[in-house]
């Protein structure tokens, strides 16, 4: 049985997920994600987001607090 996707509440996102949504917005893909979920993205789009998430996390580790 397929899992039903819940509507995305952009005001109630876990902090670790927030970065994905920010990058999707920067790339102009947020409307596509909200409408169809992450599965609606192509492999190229998903890979681009994943790469940018990794890059941002790496940069955050370098910055001394």
N, C-alpha and C positions, 0 to 999 in steps of 0.2 A: 504494500500500500504506500502510495506517495505521500510524503510529508507536505502539509499545507503551509504555505508561506504566510507569515504574519505581516501585516502592514508595517512599514518602517516608521518609527517615531523618531524624527531627527532631534527632538528635544530630550530624549531619554536614551542616550547612547553610552555604552561603557567607555571609559577613558582609553583603553587599549584599542577600541574599534574606531574611535573618533578620528584618528589620523587617516584611516582608509577613506572615510567620508570626505575629509578635507581635501585629500588628493583627488578623489573622484570629482569634487566640485571644481578644483583648479583645472582639471582636464576637460571640463564641460560634460561629464558623464553622470552627474548626480541625478538628473531627471530620469535617465534610463535606469539607474539603480533603484530609485524610489518606485518607479512604475513596474519594473519587472524583476527586481531583486538582483543579487550579484550574478545569478546564473544567466541573466539576459546579456551580459557582456561577452564579447569575443575573447578568445584566448590571448590575442594581442593586447587588448585593453586591460585584461586582468593582469597580464604579465607586466605591463607598464606601471600599473598601480602598485603591484608587489615590489617592483624594483625601486620605485620612489619611496615606498614605506621603509624598505631596508636602508636606503640611503639616509633618510631622515633620522631613523633610529640610531644609525652609526654616528651621525653628526651630533646627536644629543648626548651620546656617551662620551664624545671627545671634549665637550664643553665642561670645564670644571665648575662645580656648584659652589 
